[in-house]
Amino acid sequence: QVQLVESGGGLVQPGGSRGLSCAAAGTILEINAMGWARQYPGKQRELVATINRGGSTNIADSVKGRFTISRDNAKNTVNLQMNTLKPEDTAVYYCNAEVVGVDRRWRNYWGQGTQVTVSS
């Protein structure tokens, strides 16, 4: 069993910055892709940013130029640096990881989510 634990959420002023972190814990052989998604109330969860093991990234148009994703393969962590935050960025942010277990199979895991609120 693998768990993803997010941290760094909270209240941020418009135009401000916030960094989110996610750590994967458990029996892990390797982690392939990692990423972040967010969910507005009553809406579907949408991908914000992903990064593969080699560092290649995909950033959603809505946050491109403002958000940066990074990871530490040795530590099994992924970060999301959010800059120039807007009220519409307010959402629950979820960490995601494709984890390879001891059985050499990969499974997709999600964290419990962390609330980011952008308001003055």
TIGU-490488 format. One record per residue (C-alpha): residue number from 1; z, x, y. Coordinates in steps of 0.2 Angstrom, whole numbers, padded with zeros to 4 digits. Layout:
+-----+-------+-------+-------+
!   n !    pz !    px !    py !
+-----+-------+-------+-------+
! NUM !     Z !     X !     Y !
...
+-----+-------+-------+-------+
This chain:
+-----+-------+-------+-------+
!   n !    pz !    px !    py !
+-----+-------+-------+-------+
!   1 !  0000 !  0000 !  0000 !
!   2 ! -0005 !  0006 !  0017 !
!   3 !  0002 !  0000 !  0034 !
!   4 ! -0005 !  0003 !  0051 !
!   5 !  0008 !  0003 !  0065 !
!   6 !  0002 !  0001 !  0083 !
!   7 !  0011 !  0007 !  0099 !
!   8 !  0009 !  0008 !  0117 !
!   9 !  0006 ! -0010 !  0122 !
!  10 !  0014 ! -0018 !  0137 !
!  11 !  0011 ! -0024 !  0155 !
!  12 ! -0001 ! -0014 !  0166 !
!  13 ! -0007 ! -0017 !  0184 !
!  14 ! -0026 ! -0021 !  0187 !
!  15 ! -0035 ! -0004 !  0189 !
!  16 ! -0021 !  0005 !  0179 !
!  17 ! -0022 !  0014 !  0163 !
!  18 ! -0013 !  0012 !  0146 !
!  19 ! -0014 !  0022 !  0130 !
!  20 ! -0013 !  0014 !  0113 !
!  21 ! -0009 !  0023 !  0097 !
!  22 ! -0010 !  0019 !  0079 !
!  23 ! -0003 !  0028 !  0064 !
!  24 ! -0008 !  0025 !  0046 !
!  25 !  0006 !  0027 !  0033 !
!  26 !  0007 !  0026 !  0014 !
!  27 ! -0003 !  0033 !  0000 !
!  28 ! -0019 !  0040 !  0008 !
!  29 ! -0032 !  0051 !  0001 !
!  30 ! -0043 !  0050 !  0016 !
!  31 ! -0047 !  0038 !  0031 !
!  32 ! -0065 !  0035 !  0035 !
!  33 ! -0069 !  0024 !  0050 !
!  34 ! -0055 !  0019 !  0062 !
!  35 ! -0055 !  0008 !  0077 !
!  36 ! -0048 ! -0005 !  0088 !
!  37 ! -0051 ! -0024 !  0090 !
!  38 ! -0044 ! -0037 !  0102 !
!  39 ! -0041 ! -0055 !  0101 !
!  40 ! -0040 ! -0068 !  0115 !
!  41 ! -0030 ! -0084 !  0111 !
!  42 ! -0041 ! -0096 !  0102 !
!  43 ! -0055 ! -0083 !  0100 !
!  44 ! -0062 ! -0073 !  0086 !
!  45 ! -0056 ! -0055 !  0084 !
!  46 ! -0069 ! -0043 !  0092 !
!  47 ! -0072 ! -0025 !  0090 !
!  48 ! -0068 ! -0014 !  0105 !
!  49 ! -0071 !  0004 !  0098 !
!  50 ! -0074 !  0013 !  0082 !
!  51 ! -0074 !  0031 !  0077 !
!  52 ! -0079 !  0039 !  0061 !
!  53 ! -0072 !  0054 !  0053 !
!  54 ! -0084 !  0065 !  0061 !
!  55 ! -0080 !  0059 !  0078 !
!  56 ! -0095 !  0048 !  0081 !
!  57 ! -0090 !  0032 !  0091 !
!  58 ! -0096 !  0015 !  0095 !
!  59 ! -0089 !  0007 !  0111 !
!  60 ! -0091 ! -0012 !  0115 !
!  61 ! -0101 ! -0015 !  0131 !
!  62 ! -0087 ! -0024 !  0139 !
!  63 ! -0076 ! -0008 !  0139 !
!  64 ! -0089 !  0005 !  0139 !
!  65 ! -0086 !  0018 !  0153 !
!  66 ! -0067 !  0013 !  0154 !
!  67 ! -0060 !  0015 !  0136 !
!  68 ! -0060 !  0030 !  0126 !
!  69 ! -0056 !  0031 !  0107 !
!  70 ! -0051 !  0047 !  0098 !
!  71 ! -0042 !  0052 !  0082 !
!  72 ! -0033 !  0065 !  0073 !
!  73 ! -0039 !  0066 !  0055 !
!  74 ! -0024 !  0077 !  0050 !
!  75 ! -0011 !  0065 !  0056 !
!  76 ! -0020 !  0049 !  0051 !
!  77 ! -0019 !  0042 !  0069 !
!  78 ! -0031 !  0034 !  0081 !
!  79 ! -0029 !  0032 !  0100 !
!  80 ! -0037 !  0021 !  0113 !
!  81 ! -0036 !  0026 !  0131 !
!  82 ! -0039 !  0012 !  0142 !
!  83 ! -0043 !  0015 !  0160 !
!  84 ! -0048 !  0004 !  0175 !
!  85 ! -0040 ! -0011 !  0166 !
!  86 ! -0045 ! -0028 !  0171 !
!  87 ! -0036 ! -0045 !  0169 !
!  88 ! -0049 ! -0049 !  0156 !
!  89 ! -0043 ! -0035 !  0145 !
!  90 ! -0027 ! -0045 !  0142 !
!  91 ! -0027 ! -0048 !  0123 !
!  92 ! -0018 ! -0043 !  0107 !
!  93 ! -0026 ! -0026 !  0101 !
!  94 ! -0027 ! -0022 !  0083 !
!  95 ! -0029 ! -0006 !  0074 !
!  96 ! -0041 ! -0005 !  0060 !
!  97 ! -0044 !  0008 !  0047 !
!  98 ! -0055 !  0011 !  0031 !
!  99 ! -0043 !  0020 !  0019 !
! 100 ! -0047 !  0028 !  0003 !
! 101 ! -0033 !  0027 ! -0009 !
! 102 ! -0029 !  0038 ! -0024 !
! 103 ! -0041 !  0027 ! -0035 !
! 104 ! -0055 !  0034 ! -0023 !
! 105 ! -0059 !  0016 ! -0017 !
! 106 ! -0059 !  0012 !  0001 !
! 107 ! -0050 ! -0003 !  0008 !
! 108 ! -0050 ! -0011 !  0025 !
! 109 ! -0033 ! -0012 !  0034 !
! 110 ! -0027 ! -0020 !  0050 !
! 111 ! -0011 ! -0017 !  0060 !
! 112 !  0000 ! -0031 !  0066 !
! 113 ! -0006 ! -0030 !  0084 !
! 114 !  0001 ! -0025 !  0100 !
! 115 !  0000 ! -0035 !  0116 !
! 116 ! -0008 ! -0028 !  0132 !
! 117 ! -0006 ! -0038 !  0147 !
! 118 ! -0015 ! -0034 !  0163 !
! 119 ! -0008 ! -0042 !  0178 !
! 120 !  0000 ! -0039 !  0195 !
+-----+-------+-------+-------+
